[in-house]
Amino acid sequence: MEHPVLYLARVTKFLDGLIAEHGHYLFMGFVFLCIAFLIWMLTRHRTRPVHDISVVILPLGHAPRREPEPEPEPVLFRESSDF
C-alpha cells in the first residue's frame, strides 16, 4: 500500500503535464464557458420578481469637521426655589 502523498504527486504531475500541453485550449474553454454562463444569468426568466434593495452609501475619506457647540455659561447663584 502506497502513501496517499504519492497518489497526490501522480495527480499533480498529470495535471501539470496537461496544463503545459493543452493550457491554451483549457483557458479558451473556460472563457467560453464563463461567457455562456453570464449570458444565461442575464437573459433567464426569473420565477420571482426582483425586489427593491435599499442601499446605504458610506462616505469615503475623512468626515467633515463640525464646529463645537458653545458651552452654557455656568450658574453662579441659584435661587432657593430651584432646590
N, C-alpha and C positions, 0 to 999 in steps of 0.2 A: 504494500500500500504506500502510495506516494504522499508527500506532504501537500496540503492544499495550496501552499505558496507556489509549488511547481506547476500546478494546473493554471494558476493565475498568470504565471510567467509565460506559459504557452499561449494563453488567450491574448495577452498584451502584445506578444511578438507577432501573432497573426494579425491583430488589428493594426499594429504599426506598419506591417507589410502591405496590408490592404489600403491603408491611407496613403502610403508612399506611392503605390502603383496607380490607384484609382481615386485619389483625393479630389481631383478637379471634377470628376463626374459625381462624386458624392456631394460636393459643395453645390453644384448646379442643381442636383436633385432636391436638396434641402431648400434651396432658394425657390424653386418652382412649387414645392410643397407648401412653403410659407405663404407665397403669393396666392395660391389656390385657397388656403385656409382663410386668409384675410378677405378675399373676395366673398367666400361663403359667409363669413361672420357679418360682413357689411350688407349683404343682399338677402339674407334669410328673412323669412316672415316670423315675427315674434308671436308667441301664443298669448302673452300678456302685454298690455300697453306699457310704454315707458313712463315711469313716474317722474315728477319733478324732483330734483335733488337740490337741497339747499347747500350753498357753498359759502364758506367763510374765508375771506381773503385777509391774510395776515400781512401787515406791512413789513417790508424788508428794510433793514438798516436800523438806525437809531430812532427812538421815539422822539417826537418833538418836545422841546422843553416847555414847561408851564411855569408861569410866574408864581411864586409862593403867595399864599393867601395872607393878607395882613393879620397880624396878631391883635386880639382885642386888648384894649387898654386895661391895665389892672385896676381893680376897685380898691381904693384906699380906705374908705369909710363905708360902713353899711348901716342902714337904719335898723332899729330894733325889731321892726315888723318882718324883716327878711329871715329871722332865725326861726 
